[in-house]
């Protein structure tokens, strides 16, 4: 890894005009002040900073991380082929757990640097533990569903038997009435 001659300066945080007063515009990002009487537009002291070309970093340092690595966003294993130790890998935000785990294992094999995950081993371990926990909870839920289905089937069978016995009782009563009626005649 190549050391940089000059460290990358930390840029000031450019805050939108009146963002300290109105909370709802605090996180909306920078907007240029356009008011005629705007103190920020007229660059008055103590009113905040305006972005300008003077804050730009040198061309040879642009796009590099603080460690001096070229930042590359990765979302597939095939994108790792062309990367070297001069590149700093940033895992894509939209990756799922399976792909993320697969990519991290491959990155660990190749010995590359990941910028948005500090300890790869701990991260992999945590992901695997979470997956095991999810599998266990799924199994427990499935078992509960099976048990509840079995109980529902048993209850249904018992109801049918009870209904049949009621029908049988009614049939017996009818037969008894017939017999009584026949004897009376």
C-alpha angles and dihedrals in degrees: 000000000000118000118228121236095217125031118237110257120232109246121224119255107253107217123200117249112279091002089135090057100042113046094195092067096041095093100035094094132238122332122176114247110246104173119123093229096034112143091200092055090049089051098238117178116265094016097100138270129290119215111249140163090264091073094057117112122236116281095246090056098045116114093017126122122235088266089057096251125139107247117234125178112219128195102156136047090233090065091065094069097083097041125106135183089277089070125082112210121221113191113227117256094229095059118121125224096263095051092042091053092047092049093048092052091050092047090051090052092050093045096233128154123253115203102192097047119057105192111028096186094053091044092052091047092051092049092050092048091050091050091050091049091051091050091050093049090048091053091049091050091049091050090050090050091050092049093048090049091051091049091048091051091049091049091049091051091049091050091051090050091049091048090049091051090051090051090048090051091051091049091050092050090051091050091049091051090051091050092049090048092049092051091051092055 
